[in-house]
Amino acid sequence: MLRKNRFVSLRSKISKDMSNAQILRRQFLANVAQTSPSPMLVGVERAEGVFFYTPEGKRYFDLVSGVSVSNVGHANPVVVEAVKRQAERYMHVMVYGEMVERPQVEYAVEIAAALPDPLESVYFLNSGAEAVEGALKLAKRYTHRTEMISMRRAYHGSTHGAMSMMGEPEGEEWKNAFRPLLPDCKALDFNSFEDLAKITEKTACVLCEPVQGEAGVRLPQEGYLQALRKRCDEVGALLIFDEIQVGMGRTGEMFACQKYGVTPDIITLAKAFGGGMPLGAFVSSKEIMDSLQTDPVLGHITTFGGHPVCCAAGLAAFRYLKDNHVVEDVERKGALYEELLKDHPAVLEIRRSGLLLAVELGTEERLFKVMELFKEEGIMSDWFLYCATAFRISPPLVISDDEIRESVEIIRRVLDRL
Ligand SMILES: Cc1ncc(COP(=O)(O)O)c(C=O)c1O
């Protein structure tokens, strides 16, 4: 103990010569678990609107939005106020599904009203991966089948079940180290009409992102989602849309399923659904959802799912999107980005749905160079899990035209240096 104290005081002496930000960075590397050997290491002091600021006062344009989370902008006063008010009233009281809590009920009612029928019963959880886990279990429980189908280059989360649905062969890089995973999972080629025949009477569910995010923004071909819906209906398989990344206005409609006119049996939501707080959900018809209640009872339970503060934040953000007609302007803003960038010689292609853009540069070398320069110039962007040749533009949906133009100026300046 004595030795430990001496070590601590020695460390604090050395620390005097370092700035607080440097100390924090060192402690981050020593004591906060890392997900890769090369984290970004950008410090965050505060965030507001489409910007965040480092402890050194450097401003960054946030073109990632915490991976499609901050749709209503950082520190949106409406959300902050809702969080404060709910925290003062009550936080956690009892495990999920037992008590009548106003923030959960009100949010469920409004989400059900906004989703197409018969999506009306909302099971709240804490994250996207959990929403996917719940949806898969619900499909197995309802259909009494075990086979689960996903798409190649799909990402649905990092828990064992969600990871089992990372489509092969691309997903192998992540899956192999963690086997055995769930049995009875297979993958289709997204957009392959022929592959739909692999969905059969054995299939419990097909899990599909209507727009593939981590594949590098891949849009469904004309008629594909309709054909997928039809095939699922023919064989009695449930169709699950994962709208964790593309829901809550990102594609220019509140939900991507509305954009394509295809209603799934189950939809998963998270990320922007919590307005910046950790919240996820899977939503289905009441008939399907009720199958989780019995045989066995308590077959899917969670302590913190639907935390009242998270639901209050999510509801405030959802109302903000609606009251301020934010979603109605998303397609125009996305098109503005595309228009202002597409003629740059370094840009090979732009794939886009609303305000989710993949700007294709063609090689990893060019992309990594751009990432370094972005960091220097105060642009926060990222690449995609299955696509390390394109950078992401997915700013808060509240970004203004002036902010779009200013960020494009910086991006073009960086691309000029390639
Ligand atoms: C489409 C999709 N599904 C699920 C997830 C997993 O969500 P979470 O990280 O909250 O578990 C993600 C996360 O990026 C995602 O993009």
The ligand as an ORCA input file, in Angstrom:
! r2SCAN-3c Opt
* xyz 0 1
  C     -26.890     -1.051    -38.478
  C     -26.363     -1.224    -37.094
  N     -26.924     -2.145    -36.291
  C     -26.500     -2.326    -35.022
  C     -25.447     -1.590    -34.513
  C     -24.965     -1.838    -33.119
  O     -25.371     -0.822    -32.260
  P     -24.639     -0.639    -30.840
  O     -23.261     -0.178    -31.123
  O     -25.484      0.378    -30.125
  O     -24.673     -1.963    -30.168
  C     -24.833     -0.627    -35.329
  C     -23.703      0.163    -34.816
  O     -22.945      0.785    -35.536
  C     -25.296     -0.445    -36.645
  O     -24.742      0.459    -37.470
*
